[in-house]
Amino acid sequence: MIDLNHLEKYRENNRIEAKKALGGLPNSIWETYSAFANTLGGVILLGVEELKDKSLHAVELPDPIYLIEEFWRIINNPNKVSLNILTEKDVQTENVDGKTIVVIRVPRAERPDKPIFIDGNPLSGTYRRNGEGDYHCTKDEVQAMMRDAASRSQDMLVLENMDMDVFDYDSIRSYRIRMWHSRPGHVWEDLEDEDFLYKLGAVSRGKDGKRYPTVAGLLMFGHEYEIVKEFPNYFLDYQEHFDDTTRWTDRIVSSSGEWSGNVYDFYFKVYNRIAQDIKTPFKIKNGERIDDTPVHTALREALANCIINADYYGRQGLVIIKKKDVITFSNPGNFRIAIEDAKSGGISDPRNTTLIKMFNLIDIGERAGSGIPNIYSIWDKQGWEAPIITENFEPARITMSLSVSNDDTVIVGDDKKVTIKSDDKKKVTELQKETIIEYLTDHVNVRSSELTELLGVKTTRVKNLLNSLIADGIVVAEGANRNRTYRLKETSI
């Protein structure tokens, strides 16, 4: 993450914290430890000072070994730190310019271990990291981490303060018809609605033995005005932006009162909108035209992921925005695994397992952690720009951006690839700029080829992005031709 041989080139950022520590172990180190553990991880450097020009330089520590011993003594004290997630290899001495410094590498904490807090109180002692440094987490942020830490899925909670009247039975009837088409002859086919919902996990028994709605049932089939009683910030929002002169061309919101407002009906209303402009090759199977393609599959997966992995207790609701050349899926909540693990697949840690089961029974969504890798693979086969995933922490939010091409493109099928690429240049997206800035935060100097691989786009696209960032005064270029590298402008850090 950091090349100590060129320490002077680095600056403090959301992954690096420097402390002189000449007077001993600084008290603020524990806030930084909590912040790094609860965010993306980071490196704490003891025996390093930040000069006026923001550059980092080593200083002579009086006794680095004592600092390490003191660090281990305190971090293993549960009255000071809730949990030690470090191993011996994470805390080492290093030689920089003839001086010995202490390097503490703090990983991102695993979901069940969060929040990592100090001084015995999670509400007053939990921190996170942003571009400005360590900040004290709000009560909502702490509670969100605690909900995610629970071994039981959020949506399995039984709502004993509600009854069966919370359900929209038109939604249930529609779901049962879809399930009958997907799984004809299923053993639940002839059950009464309440028994069917019990088998599905939409209803469960309370402490008194009676049946009550579950969180999953309420979200999937409930009336919006009932859902907001449990989730005050619940809001589903789909927007189409095709005209720059208006705020939106069309919009679907859960609070309109014109439909149920639940996530089941929202899924199908939105999917029909985002898929209607995707062209399909002419293909016949068993005498019928097949209008489905891998791109349609990926769009269903992206939409289902957004709905299934949302933290509905979180803020700002779920927002899908469709523009001419990009579709964004944004939901409250943070990743429960590292983003890179989600991209590579094989690891699954869903927030709402019962919702997954419900969607799976009508052939929507994946269970084995393969959904996001499939989306990347399909976009790569299309020759489109790689999807961009971003994670924010205040407020907690995940956004996936999918660039699409509709002008002259025929979608690639499973059996044959037929693509006509559009000549129109896409706009420089803010998400791609943010990705480059974040990468430059962790890497002092990079070549354009690194960014090409990072974003999964063509070299010309990366150069356009870099030129725009240079014009904005955020990035500077050094060297020429093949030796040219890029870094963040010092005043922008």
C-alpha positions in Angstrom: 0.0 0.0 0.0 2.8 2.4 0.8 6.4 2.5 -0.4 8.5 3.6 2.6 11.5 4.2 0.4 9.7 7.2 -1.0 7.8 8.4 2.1 8.2 12.1 1.2 5.9 11.6 -1.8 2.9 10.5 0.3 0.4 12.7 2.1 -2.0 11.9 4.9 -5.3 10.7 3.4 -8.2 8.3 4.1 -5.8 5.4 4.3 -2.6 7.0 5.8 -2.2 8.7 9.2 1.2 10.0 10.5 2.1 10.8 14.1 5.4 12.0 15.5 4.9 10.1 18.8 8.0 11.8 20.3 6.3 12.0 23.7 5.1 8.5 23.7 2.1 6.7 22.3 -0.5 9.5 21.3 -4.0 9.1 22.7 -5.5 9.9 19.3 -4.0 6.6 17.9 -7.1 4.7 19.2 -9.5 6.9 17.4 -7.6 6.3 14.2 -7.4 2.5 14.9 -11.2 2.5 15.3 -11.7 4.6 12.2 -9.5 2.5 9.9 -11.0 -0.8 11.2 -14.6 0.5 10.6 -13.9 1.9 7.2 -11.4 0.6 4.6 -8.4 -0.1 6.7 -5.2 1.9 6.7 -1.6 2.5 7.9 -0.6 4.4 11.0 3.0 5.7 11.0 4.6 6.5 14.3 7.8 8.5 14.1 6.6 10.5 11.0 5.8 14.2 10.9 3.8 16.2 8.3 5.7 19.3 7.2 4.1 22.6 6.1 4.1 21.4 2.5 2.1 18.3 3.6 5.0 16.0 2.8 5.8 13.2 5.3 9.3 12.7 6.8 10.7 10.4 9.4 11.9 11.6 12.8 14.1 10.0 15.4 11.9 8.0 17.9 13.5 7.8 21.4 12.4 4.2 21.9 10.3 2.5 19.1 10.4 -0.9 20.9 8.7 0.6 24.0 6.1 2.2 21.8 5.2 -1.2 20.3 5.1 -2.9 23.7 2.8 -0.1 25.0 0.6 -0.4 21.9 0.1 -4.1 22.4 -0.6 -3.7 26.1 -3.3 -1.1 25.5 -4.9 -2.7 22.4 -5.4 -6.0 24.3 -7.2 -4.1 27.2 -11.0 -4.6 26.5 -11.7 -1.5 28.7 -9.8 0.6 26.1 -10.4 -1.2 22.8 -13.4 -3.4 22.1 -11.4 -5.9 20.0 -7.8 -6.4 18.8 -8.0 -7.4 15.1 -4.2 -7.2 14.5 -1.5 -9.9 14.4 2.2 -9.5 15.1 3.0 -9.0 11.4 0.7 -6.0 11.4 3.0 -4.0 13.7 6.6 -3.7 12.7 9.6 -1.3 12.8 10.9 -0.1 9.5 14.0 1.9 8.6 13.4 5.1 6.7 16.3 7.4 5.9 18.4 5.9 8.7 15.6 6.4 11.2 13.4 3.7 12.8 9.7 4.2 12.6 6.7 2.0 13.7 4.3 0.9 11.0 0.9 -0.3 12.1 -1.2 -1.8 9.3 -4.9 -1.9 10.3 -7.2 -4.1 8.1 -10.8 -3.5 7.5 -12.7 -5.3 10.3 -14.9 -8.3 9.5 -18.6 -7.7 9.6 -19.2 -9.7 12.9 -16.5 -7.7 14.7 -17.9 -4.2 14.0 -18.2 -1.7 15.4 -14.6 -1.5 16.7 -14.9 1.1 19.5 -12.9 2.5 22.3 -13.4 3.4 26.0 -16.1 0.8 26.6 -19.0 2.6 24.8 -19.9 2.0 21.1 -22.1 5.1 20.9 -19.3 7.5 22.1 -16.3 5.5 21.0 -16.9 4.4 17.4 -15.1 6.2 14.6 -14.8 6.1 10.8 -12.4 7.7 8.3 -13.0 10.2 5.5 -10.9 12.7 3.6 -10.9 15.0 6.5 -9.6 12.5 9.0 -11.2 10.5 11.8 -14.8 11.4 12.6 -17.2 10.3 15.4 -19.9 8.0 14.1 -23.5 8.9 14.6 -25.9 6.7 16.5 -27.5 5.6 13.2 -24.1 4.5 11.9 -23.3 2.5 15.0 -26.7 0.8 15.0 -26.3 -0.1 11.3 -22.9 -1.8 12.1 -24.5 -3.7 15.0 -27.4 -4.9 12.8 -25.0 -6.2 10.2 -22.9 -7.9 12.9 -25.8 -10.0 14.0 -25.6 -13.7 12.8 -29.3 -13.7 12.0 -30.4 -12.1 8.8 -32.1 -8.7 9.3 -35.2 -9.7 7.3 -36.0 -12.7 9.6 -37.2 -10.4 12.4 -40.8 -11.2 13.4 -43.0 -8.1 13.7 -45.3 -8.9 16.6 -46.8 -5.4 16.5 -48.3 -6.1 13.1 -50.9 -8.4 11.7 -51.8 -10.0 8.3 -53.6 -6.8 7.2 -50.2 -5.2 6.3 -50.1 -7.3 3.1 -51.2 -6.3 -0.3 -52.9 -9.5 -1.5 -52.7 -8.4 -5.2 -48.9 -8.5 -4.8 -49.1 -12.0 -3.2 -51.4 -13.2 -6.0 -49.0 -11.9 -8.7 -46.1 -13.6 -7.0 -47.8 -16.9 -6.7 -48.7 -16.8 -10.5 -45.0 -16.1 -11.3 -43.9 -18.9 -9.0 -46.3 -21.3 -10.7 -44.8 -20.4 -14.1 -41.3 -20.9 -12.7 -41.9 -24.0 -10.7 -45.1 -25.8 -11.9 -46.3 -28.5 -9.6 -44.5 -27.1 -6.5 -45.6 -28.6 -3.2 -46.8 -25.2 -2.0 -49.0 -24.6 -5.0 -52.3 -25.5 -3.3 -51.7 -23.9 0.1 -53.9 -21.2 1.4 -52.2 -17.7 1.3 -51.3 -17.6 5.0 -49.8 -21.1 4.9 -47.9 -20.2 1.7 -46.5 -17.1 3.3 -45.4 -19.1 6.3 -43.5 -21.5 4.1 -42.0 -18.7 2.2 -40.7 -16.9 5.3 -43.0 -13.9 4.9 -44.8 -14.9 8.1 -43.4 -16.6 11.3 -44.6 -17.4 14.8 -44.1 -14.9 17.6 -43.4 -15.7 21.2 -47.1 -16.3 21.8 -47.3 -18.9 19.1 -49.4 -16.8 16.7 -48.3 -15.9 13.2 -47.0 -12.4 12.4 -45.4 -10.8 9.4 -41.6 -10.9 9.1 -39.5 -8.0 7.9 -39.0 -9.8 4.6 -42.7 -10.4 4.2 -43.5 -6.7 5.0 -40.9 -5.4 2.5 -41.9 -7.9 -0.2 -45.6 -7.8 0.0 -46.6 -5.0 2.4 -48.5 -1.8 1.7 -46.1 1.2 1.7 -48.0 3.0 4.5 -47.4 -0.1 6.7 -43.8 -0.5 5.7 -42.8 3.0 6.8 -44.1 2.2 10.3 -41.2 -0.2 10.7 -38.8 1.6 8.3 -39.3 5.4 8.7 -36.8 6.2 6.0 -38.2 3.6 3.5 -38.4 5.1 0.0 -38.1 3.5 -3.4 -37.3 5.9 -6.3 -36.9 5.3 -10.0 -36.0 8.3 -12.2 -35.5 8.7 -16.0 -33.2 11.6 -17.0 -33.3 12.0 -20.8 -33.8 15.7 -21.0 -31.2 18.1 -19.4 -33.8 20.9 -19.2 -36.0 18.9 -16.7 -35.3 17.3 -13.4 -36.6 14.0 -14.7 -38.5 12.7 -17.7 -40.4 10.0 -15.7 -40.5 8.8 -12.2 -41.8 6.0 -10.0 -41.9 6.4 -6.2 -43.1 4.1 -3.5 -45.0 6.9 -1.7 -47.3 7.8 -4.6 -50.3 5.9 -3.4 -51.0 4.7 -6.9 -49.6 1.2 -6.3 -48.5 -1.0 -3.3 -45.1 0.6 -2.8 -43.4 -2.7 -1.9 -40.1 -4.1 -3.2 -41.8 -6.9 -5.2 -43.9 -4.6 -7.4 -41.1 -2.0 -7.6 -38.8 -4.6 -9.1 -41.1 -5.4 -12.0 -42.1 -1.8 -12.6 -38.4 -0.7 -12.8 -37.1 -3.7 -14.7 -39.5 -3.2 -17.5 -38.3 0.4 -17.8 -34.6 -0.2 -17.7 -34.8 -3.1 -20.1 -37.1 -1.7 -22.7 -34.4 0.1 -24.7 -32.0 -2.9 -24.8 -32.0 -4.3 -28.3 -32.1 -8.0 -28.8 -31.0 -10.3 -31.7 -33.7 -12.1 -33.6 -33.6 -15.7 -32.2 -36.1 -18.6 -32.4 -36.3 -21.5 -30.0 -39.0 -24.2 -30.2 -40.9 -22.0 -32.6 -41.0 -19.0 -30.3 -39.0 -15.8 -30.4 -36.5 -15.5 -27.5 -36.3 -11.8 -26.3 -33.9 -12.4 -23.5 -30.1 -11.9 -23.6 -27.2 -12.0 -21.1 -27.5 -8.2 -20.8 -31.1 -8.6 -19.6 -29.9 -11.2 -17.1 -27.3 -8.8 -15.8 -29.8 -6.0 -15.4 -32.1 -8.3 -13.5 -29.1 -9.2 -11.3 -28.1 -5.6 -10.7 -31.6 -4.6 -9.8 -32.2 -7.6 -7.5 -28.8 -7.0 -5.8 -29.8 -3.4 -5.1 -33.1 -4.4 -3.5 -31.9 -7.5 -1.6 -28.7 -6.0 -0.1 -30.2 -2.7 1.0 -30.3 -1.7 4.7 -33.9 -0.4 4.9 -33.3 1.0 8.3 -30.6 3.3 6.7 -31.1 6.7 5.3 -32.0 8.2 1.9 -33.8 5.1 0.5 -33.1 3.2 -2.7 -32.6 5.1 -5.9 -32.4 3.9 -9.5 -31.6 6.4 -12.2 -31.7 5.7 -15.9 -30.0 8.1 -18.4 -29.3 7.7 -22.1 -25.9 6.0 -21.6 -25.8 4.9 -18.0 -28.0 3.2 -15.3 -27.1 3.6 -11.6 -28.4 1.5 -8.8 -27.9 3.0 -5.3 -29.0 1.6 -2.0 -28.5 2.4 1.7 -26.0 0.2 3.6 -22.3 -0.8 3.2 -20.7 -3.9 1.8 -20.6 -6.8 4.3 -17.5 -8.1 2.5 -14.6 -6.3 0.8 -15.5 -4.9 -2.6 -12.8 -6.8 -4.3 -14.2 -10.1 -2.9 -17.6 -9.2 -4.2 -16.1 -8.5 -7.7 -14.2 -11.8 -7.7 -17.1 -13.9 -6.5 -17.4 -17.1 -4.6 -18.0 -15.2 -1.3 -21.6 -14.5 -0.3 -22.7 -12.6 2.8 -26.2 -11.2 2.1 -28.0 -8.8 4.3 -31.5 -10.1 3.7 -31.4 -13.9 3.1 -35.2 -14.4 3.1 -35.6 -11.8 0.4 -33.0 -13.7 -1.6 -35.1 -16.9 -1.2 -38.3 -15.2 -2.3 -36.7 -13.8 -5.5 -34.9 -17.1 -6.2 -38.2 -18.9 -6.2 -39.3 -16.8 -9.2 -35.9 -17.3 -10.9 -34.4 -13.9 -10.0 -31.0 -13.4 -8.4 -28.0 -15.5 -7.4 -27.1 -17.1 -4.1 -23.5 -18.1 -4.5 -21.8 -14.7 -4.8 -21.6 -14.9 -8.6 -24.0 -12.1 -9.4 -21.5 -9.2 -9.6 -18.8 -11.2 -11.4 -21.4 -12.2 -14.0 -22.3 -8.6 -14.6 -18.7 -7.7 -15.1 -18.2 -10.6 -17.5 -21.3 -9.8 -19.6 -20.3 -6.1 -19.9 -16.8 -7.1 -20.9 -18.2 -9.4 -23.7 -20.3 -6.5 -24.9 -17.2 -4.4 -25.2 -18.8 -1.8 -22.9 -17.1 0.1 -20.1 -16.6 -1.9 -17.0 -19.2 -1.4 -14.2 -18.2 1.0 -11.5 -19.0 0.2 -7.8 -18.5 2.8 -5.1 -19.0 2.6 -1.4 -19.6 5.6 0.8 -19.8 5.7 4.6 -21.5 8.9 5.6 -24.2 8.2 4.8 -23.7 4.4 4.3 -24.4 3.8 0.6 -23.4 1.4 -2.3 -23.7 2.5 -5.9 -23.3 0.5 -9.1 -23.0 2.3 -12.4 -23.6 0.5 -15.6 -22.7 2.2 -18.9 -24.9 1.1 -21.8 -25.0 1.7 -25.5 -28.3 1.8 -27.3 -27.7 3.8 -30.5 -26.2 1.2 -32.9 -25.7 -1.8 -30.7 -27.1 -5.3 -31.1 -26.8 -7.3 -27.8 -24.4 -10.2 -27.7 -26.2 -13.6 -27.3 -25.0 -16.8 -25.7 -24.4 -18.4 -29.1 -23.1 -15.6 -31.3 -21.5 -12.2 -30.8 -22.9 -9.5 -33.0 -21.9 -6.0 -31.9 -21.8 -2.7 -33.7 -20.1 -0.2 -31.5 -21.5 3.4 -31.3 -19.3 6.2 -32.6 -20.7 8.6 -30.0 -18.4 9.4 -27.1 -19.8 8.9 -23.7 -19.7 11.7 -21.1 -16.9 11.7 -18.6 -18.7 10.4 -15.6 -18.1 11.7 -12.1 -18.0 8.1 -10.8 -15.0 7.3 -13.0 -13.2 10.5 -11.8 -13.9 9.6 -8.2 -12.4 6.1 -8.8 -9.2 7.6 -10.3 -8.9 10.1 -7.4 -9.3 7.3 -4.8 -6.7 5.1 -6.6 -4.3 8.1 -6.7 -4.9 8.5 -3.0 -3.3 5.1 -2.4 -0.7 5.2 -5.1 1.7 8.2 -5.4 2.4 8.0 -9.1 0.6 5.9 -11.7 0.7 5.3 -15.4 -2.3 5.6 -17.6 -2.1 1.9 -18.3 -2.8 1.1 -14.6 -5.9 3.2 -14.8 -7.0 1.5 -18.0 -6.9 -1.8 -16.3 -8.5 -0.4 -13.1 -11.5 1.0 -15.0 -11.7 -1.6 -17.7 -11.9 1.0 -20.5 -9.9 2.0 -23.5 -6.7 4.1 -23.3 -8.3 7.0 -25.0 -11.1 7.1 -22.5 -8.6 7.2 -19.6 -6.6 10.0 -21.2 -9.9 12.0 -21.6 -10.6 11.5 -17.9 -7.1 12.5 -16.9 -7.1 15.6 -19.1 -10.4 16.6 -17.5 -9.0 16.1 -14.0 -5.8 18.0 -14.9 -8.0 20.9 -16.2 -9.9 20.8 -12.9 -6.6 21.3 -11.0 -7.0 17.9 -9.2 -4.3 15.9 -11.0 -0.9 16.8 -12.4 1.1 15.0 -15.1 4.9 14.4 -14.8 7.3 13.3 -17.5 6.6 12.7 -21.2 5.5 10.0 -23.6 6.0 6.5 -22.2 7.5 7.9 -19.0 4.5 10.0 -18.2 2.9 9.5 -14.8 0.1 11.1 -12.9 -0.5 12.1 -9.3 -2.8 14.1 -7.1 -2.0 17.8 -7.0 -0.7 18.5 -3.4 -3.2 21.2 -2.7 -6.1 18.9 -3.5 -5.3 16.4 -0.7 
